[in-house]
């Protein structure tokens, strides 16, 4: 049975799926095909139900919930850290109001969190491919940039200043981690296949964590501008115990984020969220 797993071409996702992509975790009755696309594209394709399994932004989940169920594993959780707003000069977060900010997509969780911080429509957004945002800021084409993925570790190389870490802000506001991304499985596969595919992905995550050095070496191929040390640090930020299972705090973090997003008119009501596995 062909199962397409769509995810970002990033070190954390490459690390997470290493057990399956390397063949170390037997795939059972499934043939897994890995498809690599940026997160904004993944969100858009999930809204159309194109792939059997996909990484998505948690922001996007209420829009795809009719077609997909959220897996209990595979999360990218910012536990006291997360997407960052950077600028060419130091400024306070409230000074971002009315400015043009480069963002990696309007369905990303980073974009939702920034709207929760500043207020809906309190700034002008310019959608830019995520790996080009630091350069867009450094070259003066925008006032600030919302950086995700490895840009959180490398923005200083361009002389940029941190304005706000949204993971820190969210933790101070709620006492919870910031749920950035997750894996979803298409409901029309049936409950049994949904559970079994989720189990295999969890085993892949566990394999990678247990064979960290080889899995990080594999993930380094997808780390733009990262050396082995930074790749290991980045992977550790976003593939950890939260990724094996959200746990109750992780589940509550998702509910809280989407409730607040709904309250400001950014997402539909997600209703009761059930987790596969």
PyMOL commands that set and color helices and strands:
alter all, ss='L'
color gray80, all
select helices_A, chain A and resi 11-16+18-21+39-47+58-64+93-96+109-118+130-138+151-158+166-174+187-189+191-210+212-222+228-238+241-244+247-263
alter helices_A, ss='H'
color red, helices_A
select strands_A, chain A and resi 2-7+31-36+53-57+68-71+76-78+84-87+100-103+124-127+144-147+161-165+178-186+275-276
alter strands_A, ss='S'
color yellow, strands_A
deselect
rebuild
show_as cartoon
